[in-house]
Amino acid sequence: QVQLVESGGGLVQPGESLRLSCACSVSIFRIYDMNWYRQVSGKQRELVAAISRGGSTNYADSVKDRFTISRNDTKNTMYLQMNDLKPEDTAVYYCNAALQSTWYSNVMNYWGSGTLVTVSS
């Protein structure tokens, strides 16, 4: 059973940093696009950062120059380095990935269960 597991969330003060990780629970044949989303209670989930299999990245304007997305396909893991955190970054962060679990599987979309990031003084 494929699961994406996020870790690294927590409570930090404004200006501090956090590094989120998203790991696959089992060995995966191939991972395609990987994304980080975030959601504030009562609001729509928004795309924060995306990284393709080839390493191309995209960011929401609100996090550009502060957040960095990366991936390590040998470890089936994705990261989000978040610097200069602001109170408005407070949200539950979700990882998302399109992947093939085996060579004969269809490409399917998976979500993690989320990790809470709270930025407050």
C-alpha positions in Angstrom: 0.0 0.0 0.0 1.6 3.3 -1.1 1.4 6.1 1.4 3.0 9.5 1.4 4.2 10.6 4.8 5.0 14.2 5.7 7.2 15.2 8.5 9.0 18.3 9.8 6.1 20.6 10.7 5.9 22.5 14.0 5.7 25.8 15.7 8.3 28.5 14.8 8.6 32.2 15.2 8.5 34.6 12.3 11.7 34.7 10.4 12.7 31.2 11.3 13.0 28.2 9.0 11.6 24.7 8.7 12.3 21.8 6.4 9.4 19.5 5.4 9.9 16.0 4.1 7.6 13.7 2.2 8.5 10.1 1.9 6.9 7.1 0.2 6.1 4.3 2.5 7.2 1.6 0.1 9.7 1.3 -2.8 8.3 3.0 -5.9 9.0 2.2 -9.6 8.8 5.8 -10.8 7.7 9.2 -9.4 6.6 11.9 -11.8 5.5 15.4 -10.7 5.6 16.1 -7.0 3.9 19.0 -5.3 3.5 20.7 -2.0 0.1 22.2 -1.2 -1.2 24.0 1.9 -4.6 24.6 3.4 -5.9 27.0 6.0 -9.1 26.0 7.7 -12.1 27.2 5.8 -10.0 28.0 2.7 -9.2 26.2 -0.5 -6.0 24.1 -0.7 -3.4 26.0 -2.7 -0.4 24.9 -4.6 2.8 26.1 -2.9 5.6 24.5 -5.0 6.0 21.9 -7.7 8.9 19.9 -9.1 8.9 17.8 -12.2 10.8 14.5 -12.7 13.4 16.5 -14.6 13.8 18.9 -11.8 11.9 22.0 -13.1 10.3 23.9 -10.3 7.5 26.4 -9.9 6.4 28.4 -6.9 3.5 30.4 -5.7 4.3 34.1 -5.8 3.8 34.3 -2.0 6.7 31.9 -1.3 9.1 32.7 -4.1 12.6 33.4 -2.9 11.8 32.0 0.5 10.8 28.3 -0.2 12.8 25.7 -2.1 11.4 22.4 -3.3 13.7 19.5 -4.0 13.6 15.7 -4.5 15.7 12.7 -4.1 14.4 9.9 -6.3 16.8 7.3 -4.9 15.1 7.8 -1.5 11.6 8.4 -3.0 11.5 11.6 -1.0 10.6 15.3 -1.5 11.6 18.3 0.6 10.4 21.8 1.1 12.9 24.2 2.7 11.0 27.1 4.1 13.0 30.2 5.2 11.9 33.5 6.6 8.6 32.1 7.6 5.7 34.5 8.1 2.5 34.2 10.1 0.6 33.9 6.8 2.5 30.7 6.1 0.6 29.0 8.9 -1.3 26.1 7.4 -1.5 22.3 7.0 1.0 21.3 4.4 0.3 18.4 2.1 2.5 16.5 -0.3 1.2 15.2 -3.5 2.8 13.0 -6.1 2.0 11.2 -9.4 3.7 7.9 -9.4 3.8 4.3 -10.7 4.2 1.8 -7.8 5.4 -0.9 -10.2 6.4 -1.0 -13.9 3.0 -2.4 -14.9 0.9 0.0 -12.8 -1.0 3.0 -14.0 0.2 6.4 -13.0 -1.9 7.4 -9.9 -2.1 10.5 -7.8 -1.4 10.2 -4.1 -1.7 12.6 -1.1 -0.2 12.7 2.3 -2.2 13.3 5.4 -0.6 16.7 6.1 1.7 18.3 8.6 0.9 21.4 10.5 3.1 24.5 10.3 2.4 27.3 12.7 4.3 30.6 12.5 3.6 32.7 15.6 5.5 34.9 18.0 
